[in-house]
Amino acid sequence: MILLAVSLLLTGCAALFEKPVQRFSAPLTLIDGDDVLSLLDDLDLPSLEAAIDRSLQYYERVPAGTYRFGNRQVSAGELKESLILFREIIQRPDAVEIKTKKIRESFEFYQAAGMDERGTMLFTGYYVPLLNGSPVMTERYRYPVYETPDDLIVVNLNEVNKKFKSGQRIGRLEEGDLVPYYSRRDIDEKGVLRGRHLEMVWVDDPFELFQLHVQGSGKIRLPDGQIISVSFAQSNGRPFKSISRFLLDHGRIAGRDMAYQNIKNYLREHPEECAEIFNFNERYIFFQRVENGPMGALQISVTSGRSIATDPDFFPKGALAFMKAQKPQLDPGGKVQAWVPFSRFVLNQDAGAAIKGPGRIDLFCGDGPEAEQLAGSLKEKGILYFLVKKKVKSSPIGNGLTNR
């Protein structure tokens, strides 16, 4: 643990959930670092170092540009320098108190406005599913994982008209007009992509395949034992719709029972309904094979417990952040036994179709059954701060030198 020598529980909830009292008018607002009462971290140092190194890889190749932190414009170079300085601090053989003091002295803290402009963030989780698959179609392996079709067109709106600051339009040409790309129903039921040699691999479970689409990346075990990694390549551009909404609206599952494990159990028990339920989410994902997956939206590997997905329209890509929320303690069957407070440093390295607005955070939980259970259970309110190295002040002598 990085800044933690004793159990997180000994700190008490008050240290982890300081209640914001001011209203924030911008996605990120500068606050006094001393108002962040605790900088405890519940994970190991190597995972944080790995996540930092991957953000540094991103900043090495990202075009020159700036990111807004409250009223401050911060360059990619400054974000890179911030990560290097932070890494130097946490790697020192100093006492916890000294490291904490150095972080507070060296960094500005910017609190995220959240979904209520009072700092309340909604934290969810995602994971890497493991599927069974085959490079050829068989009676068992008959559900395709598709590569990006060659008739899918991506239009960058700001290149069409400068009034669009960002955004994309995804579709296909039909008699010279750009129309929406095929829906999930078109692809899975009507088979509009069959016969075009787009099948990367075939899997044996439609539910796990749907989860692969929701999570955006995964691993597939082939019959010879080889495991390949696949990651998001493109989508059909359709909006994401949660199947929990369909199940609730159609009375399949009551609101009080709308937990991940209950949804999974319902679909396993009613396979004849799966196609109808899955088609409610028209968004369809196309994949690419990757060597060091899973890959995030920044085209760098994400790190279990350390990478978060946010809306890039509001928060700086690749940047260092500090989160505080609650996590579940699960029994072997995946049932939540209790909720405990936790906090840790994270890197903003991913994005997602369902992660929109200044109040949403998706935490990458890793792979395996435990990660699936954690990600499926996590839906908690918390707080998020972004850190950036303080500005270098001019020397009072006025000779061009600077104080650090």
N, C-alpha and C positions, 0 to 999 in steps of 0.2 A: 504494500500500500504506500502511496506516495507521500501524502501529508497526514498520515493516520497511523498512530502507534497503538491505539486501543480501539475497541469496538465502536462502530458508529452509534450504536444505541446509547452509549454512555454520554453522548453529547446532548441528547434530548431533542425533541421535535422543534423546540423554539429556535435552536441554532440553525436548523435546516430550512425552516419555512418562515423567515422574517416576512411579515405582511407588508406589501407595498402600500403606501398611503397616497402617493401623488398620482395624478392622471398624466399619461404620456401622450403627447400629440404627434410623435414620430415613431417609426418602428423601433429605433434604438435611441435611448436617452442616457446621457452621461450622468452617473451618480457618484457619490463618494464611495470609494472602495471599502472604507471602514464600515459602511452600512451592510456589506455582505459579511454577516457575522461569523461564518465558518467557511474555510476552504478545504474541508476534508474530502478525501478521495477514496472510494471503496474498492478500486481495482489496483492491479499491479503496474509497476513502472514500465516494463517492456512493452506492454500493449499501448501505453501512451506514447512512448518513443516511436513505435512503429507507425502510429497514426500521424504523428507530427512529421515524420520523414515523408510520408505519402503526400501530405499537403505541401511540403517543400518541393516535391517533384512537380506538383501541379503549378506552383508559382514559378518554377524554372521555365515553363513553356507557355504560361498564360500571357496574352498580349498586354502591353502596358495599358493601365487604366486605373480608375479610382473607385473606391467603395465608400458609401456614406455611413459614417458613425455619428449619429446625431447631427450636430452642426459642423462636424469635421470630415473632410475628404481625405481618405487614407489610400495610398497607392499599394499596388501589389507588392512592390519592393518593401514597403513598411510592414506589411503583413508577414512577409518572409522574415524580415529582421525580428519581428515580434516572436515568431516561433523559435528562431535560433536562440534568442535571449531566454525565453521561457525554458527551453530544453537545457540550457546551461545551468539555470537555477535549480531545476529538479534533479540534475545529475550530480550536484555538489554533495560532498559528505557532511553537510551541515545538519544541525538539529531541525526538527520540524518547525519550531517557532521562528528560526532564522530564515528558512525558506519562505514561510508564509509572509513574514515581514518584507522580504525582498520582492516578492510578487506584488504586494500592495504598493510598495514604493516605486516600482518600475512600470506598472501598467495602469491604464485607464479602464474603468469598468462601465460598460454600456448595457443597461437593462432593456430586454425586449418588452414592447408594449403589451403583447399578448392579445387575446381575443376580446378583452374588455377594456383595453387601454389603461389597465391597472397592474399589468405584469403577469396576468394569469395565462399560463401556457397549457395546452392540452398535449400530453405525451402519450404516444402509442408506440408499438414496436413492430419490427419486421425481422424475418429470418431467412435462411437459405434452406429450402426444402430439398430432400433427397428422393429422387424418383428412380424407378426401375425402367430401363429402356433397351432398345435394340436399334442397330443401324438399318435394319430391314423390317418391313411390316410382316407380322405374323398374326395368327388368331388371337394370341395374348396381347401382343404389342400392336395396337391398331389406332392409337391416338397420336396425331402428328405434332411435333414441335417445328414450327415454320421459321425459315429465314425470311428476310425482308423481300417482298415481291418487287420485281423490276418496274411494275406499273404504278407503284406508290410514289407520289410526288409531294415534296416538301417545299412550300413557298415561304421564304422569310419576308414577313410583311414590311419590315423597315427597308428592305431593298426595293420593294415595289413602290412604297410611298414613305417619304421621310417623316410624315406625321405619326407613323407607327414607331414608337421607341423600341419595341420588341414584339415578340410573338411569332407564331408560325401558323400556317394553314396546311393541313395534310389532306390529300384526296387523290383522285385519279381523273384522267381525261375521258370524257364521254362526248363524242361529236364536237370536240374542240372546247368544251366547257369543263371547268374544274368542279367535280362533284365529290361528296363525302366518300371516303373509302369504305369498303365492304364492312358490314357489322359482324359481330360474333356469330349471329344466326346464319348470315350469308356464308361464312367460312366453314363453320362446324357442321351445320345441318344441310345447307344447299351445296356445299363442296365446291365453291367457286375457284378455289386454288388447287384443286386436285389435278394431277397430270402435268403440273408445271415444274416438277422436280425441285420443289422448295422445302421438302421434308428433310430437316437436319437429322432427326432421330425420331423414333416412335416409342411411346410409353404405354404403360398398361393400366393406368388409373386416371379417369377423367377428373376426379376431385383433386388429386395431386397436381394434375396439369393446370387446373384452374388456379390452384394456389401458386403455382409457378408464375402464372400471369399476374397475379396480385402482388407477389413479392418482387418480381422483376428480375430475379436471377436464381440459379439453383445448380444442383449437381445431379448427374444422371449416371447410375450404375449399369454398365452393360453386362451381357451374359457372361463374358469372360472375366468379370471382376474389375475391369478398367472403369475408372470414374472420370467423367468429363464435366467441365464447368461450362455453363451457358449463362449469358447475361443479356440484358435489354439491348436491343439494337434500334428498334423503332416501334411506334404504335400506329394504329389505324386512325388516330386523331379523334376518335369518339370520346365523349366525356366518361369518366369513371363513375359507376354507380355501385354502391355497396349492396350485396345480396341480403344483408341483414334487414335493410329497409323493405325489400320485397317480402321476406319471410314475415316481418311484422305486419305490413299492410294487408297481407293475404291470410293472416291468422294462422300461419303454420307454427310459429313459435311466439309465446307471450313475451312482452317487453321485459319482464323480470327475469326471464330465462335466456335473454339474448347475450349469451357468453359464447366465446369461440368454440369451446368443447361441445356445447349443446348444439351449435350450428353444424359442426362436423358430424356429430352423432346422428342428427336428423337426416343429413344428406346420405350418410352411410345406410340408414334404415329405409330411405325412400329413393332408391336409385332411379326409379322411373320418373321422378320429378326433376332430376338434376339438370337436364337440358333446358327446361323452361326457366329454372331459377338462374342458371348461369347466363342465359341469353339476356336477362334483365340488365346485366352489365355489358353494354355493347362494345366497350373498349377491348381491343385485342392487341396482344404484344407479340412482336417478332424478335427472334433471338439471334445471337452470334456466339460462336464458341470462343472461349477465352482461356488463356493458360494460367493466369494468376487471379482467379475470381474469388469472390464476386466483385464485379466492377460497379462503382458508383457513377453518378451523373457527371463527375469530373474526369471520368476515364482513368481513375486510379482505384486500386483495391480498397475496399472498406474494411474496417477493423472491428471485430466483435466487441460490443460494449462501449466503443469509443467514437464511432461514426454516427452522425445524425443526418437526417434528411429534413430540409426546410424549403420554403418557397424562395427561390433565388431572386424574385422581385423585391424581397424585403431584407434578406440577410446576406452578408458577404460570403462568397464561396471560399471554402478551404480554411476559414478562420477558426481561431481558438475560442472556445466558449466554456462556460461552467454551468452545470445544470443541477437543480434540486427538485426532487419529486419523491414518490413512494414506489416501491416495487413489491410484488407479491412473494410470499413464501409458499411454495407449492408442495403438496404431498406427491408420492410416486404416481398417482393417477392423474395428476395435473390439476387437482382441485386446490383453490386458494385457501390456505390455512390462516394467514395473517398478512397485514401490510406493514412494511417497515420503511422509515425514511432513508434516503440515500442521496449522495451527491458525488459528482465526479467531473473532471475535465473531459471535454469532447471536442471533436473537430467536425465542422460543417462541410461534409463531403458528398452529400447525395441530395436527390430531389425525388418527388413522386407526384403522380397525377392527383392523388387524394390529399396531398399535403399542400394546402393552399392558404394564403393569408398570413398575417403576422402572429397568429396564435397557435400554430400547429408545429409539432416536432415528432419525428419518427426516429426511434432509436434502433440501431442495428444490433440484434441480439445474438447473432452467430448462426450456427447450424446444429442440427441434431434435435432429438425429441425435447430436451430441456429448453432449448432456444425457442422451439415452436410453442411450447406451453407458456413460456414467459411472454413472448410476443403476442400470443393470443389473449393473454390476461391483462396486459398493460394498457390501461386507458385512464390515466391519472392527471390531475392538475399539478402544475409545478411552476418553477421560475427558471429563466434562462438569462445569463449574462455573457456578453462578448468582451474579450480582452484584446487590447492593442497597446503596444509600447507607447509610453508617454512621449510627447514631442520633445525634441532637443531644444533647450532654451539658449538664447543668444547670450554671450558673455557680456556682463555689465561694462566691461572695459571698451566694448565696441570695436574690437580689433579683428572680428571675423572668427575668432575662436569660439568654441562651444563648451558648455558644461554638461556633463553626463551624470 
